[in-house]
């Protein structure tokens, strides 16, 4: 095809590669947009739950999806002998731990893990910072979250001692022998234990996915432009 002294003669393989590339970039962009919508929906759900009163965690096994992101309250007694320290938690630039203790729910044999808050590591990493015991019956309020907490996967060896790199509920039940509710409570109620409970609510993160989508769509447009530029050549003039 000749236009204004230029000819457009793409080869079959360049057409195929360009079409495949454009389709992939567009699909990736659409996927990022769907992730943005998903995050926006979750954030709106969080905003809605934040306006509702706390719901009581029952004494029977529940499903995470029915309580996740909601503010809950539960009564029971801590079992400090099963406390673990979740490592590699940073608060305002300082290294520390999240302190996780199981709570035996009143009038039931079930337990629930409570993320009681953050504490600094201290100058000696070989010694765990002390946490004040909270004894007797108490009521804990907080946000129901997924019990799976992953930070750094430093090794695949079995868990030893009180310091864990990641929290896995199934593994925790096997180590402690306790029957747990399938969720973790991020404690908001105050106790005189020296722990910091600053569960900052971030934005939805949807804008980041939208930015990624724009990048993928831009790559699709760029691929088309490159295809056209590389396959358009100036027509040679006939020498008389």
N, C-alpha and C positions, 0 to 999 in steps of 0.2 A: 504494500500500500504506500503510495507516494503522496505527500502533502507538502506544498510550498518548498519543494527542493529537498525534502527529507523522506526517507523510506523507513517503514516500520516492518521489520522482518524477524520476529522472535522465533527462537527454536522451540521445538516441542518440550524438551526437558526443562527449559527456563519457565515455560508456561506452567508445567506441572508443579515444579518447586515453588513458584510464586503462589499458586492457588492453595497448595497445602499449607504454606507458611501463613498466609492471610487467614485461612480458616482456623488454624491453631491459635494465632494471636487474638482473633475475635472471640473464640470460645473461652480463652483464658480471661479476657476482659469481662465477658458475661459472668464467668464464675466469680470474679472479684466483686462484681456488682451484687451478685446473690449473697455473698458473704457479708457485704455491707448492709444489705437489707436484714439479714439474720441478726447481726450485731445490734442494729437499730431496734429490732423487735425485742431483743433481750434487755436492752437498756430501758426501753419504755416499760417493760414488765417490771424491772427493778424500781423504776420511779413510781409505778402504781403500788407495788408492795410496800414501799417505804411509807406510804400514806395510811397503810392499814395497821390495825393493832396486832400485837404479837399473838401467834397461835400456839396452843399448848401441844408439846410433843407427846403423843400417846404412849402407853406402855406396851403396845403391840408393834410388831415390825411394820415399817412404812416403806414407801418407795421414794427415792430421792426426788423424782420429778414432781411429786406432790408438795414438796417443801422447799426445794432449792430456791435461793434468793429471798426467801421470806424470813421475817423476823419471828423467831420461835422462843418459847420459854420452856424450861424443864426443871423439875425438882429432883434432888437426889443428893448423893454423897460422893465426894472425890475418892479415888483410889490412888493415892500419891506413889505407891510402890510401883505402879506401872507408868509413871511419867517418863516421857522421852523428850529429847531436845532435837528439834529439826534445824539442821545446820544451814549455813550460808544464807542467812536472812539479813538484809541490809535495811537500816532505818536511819534516814538523814545522814547517809555517808558512813555510818558506823556498822561494823560487823556484829552479828549476834545470832540468837536462836529464837525460834518460836517454841514455846513450852506447851506440850500437848499432854493432857491428863484425861483418863476416862472417868466418866461420872456414872455411878450405878443409879439408874432411874428408880425413884421411889415406888414401892409396891409392885416390883417386877424384877425378873432376873436379867433384863436387858440393860445394856450400857450404851453410852454415846460418847464419842471423843470430843473433847472441848479444846479448841485452840485458845489458850488463855492469854496469849499476847507475846510481846517481844521483850527480850532481855539482852543486854550487851554481853559479849564474850568475856571481857576482862583481860587483864594483861597476861595471864597464864592460861594458855589454851588447854593444858593438861588437866585443869581443875574446872569443873562445871560451876557456873554462878549459882549461888543458893537461891531457892524460891520459897517464900513463906508458905507453909501448909495452911490450907483452909479446911478446918475440921467441922464435922457435923453436917446436918441437913442444910442445904442452901438452895436458892433458886437462881438459875443462870438464864439470862436472856442474850440472844445474839442472832447472827445471820446464818441460816442453813446453807452449807456449801458442799461441793463435791469432796469426798474423803480422800481423793487421790491428789497428793501434792508432790510435784516433781520439781527438783532444782537441778542439781548436778549429779550425773551418773558417773561417779568416780571409779566404781568397781562393781563386779557382779558377785562378790563374796557375800555370805550370809551376814545378817545384821548381828552385831555384837555390841553389848553395852547400851547406854542410854542415848547416844548421839546417832541420829539417822540422817542420811543425805536426802532421802525421799520418803514419803509416807504412802504406804499401800495398806488399805484396810484389811485385805485378806491375810497379808503377811502379819499384820499386827494381831489379828485374832489368833493366828497360829502360835505366835510367840507368847501371848498372854493367856490364852485359853478362854477369853471372854467372848460373849455373844454381843455383837454390836449392831446398833442401828446403822443403816447404810448412808450415813451423812456425817459431816463435821460441823460443829457450831463454832463460829467465830465470836467469841464472847464480847459483849458490849457492856454488860452490867459490871459495876465497879466492885473491886475487892481490894483490901489493903495487903497486896502481895508484891508491890513494886513493879509489876509488869505494865508495859505500854500497849494499849489496845487502840491503835489508830488505823482503823480499816478504811483508808481513804477510798472514796468512790471516784473512779476515773471516768472519763467520757467513754462513749460506746466504742471508739476506735474505728467507726465506719468510714471516717474521712481518709484514713490510711488505705483502706481497701479501694475506695473511689480513686485515690491517687494512682494505685497500682493498675486499676482498670484503664485509666486514661493513658498510662504508659503502654499497655498492651495494644490499645486501639491505635495509638500513635505509631507503634511498630508495624501494624497492619498497613497503615497509610504509607509509611516509609518504604515498606517492601514493594508496594505498587509503584511508587515513584521511581525506585531504583530499577525495577523491571522495565519501566518505560524508557528511562534514560539510557540504560545499557543496550536497548534494542532499537533505538532510533539512530539512524546514521545518515549523514549528508550524502545526497545522490551525486555521483561523479559526473561532471560536465563532459560532454563529448568534444574532443579536440578536433578542430577543423583544419 
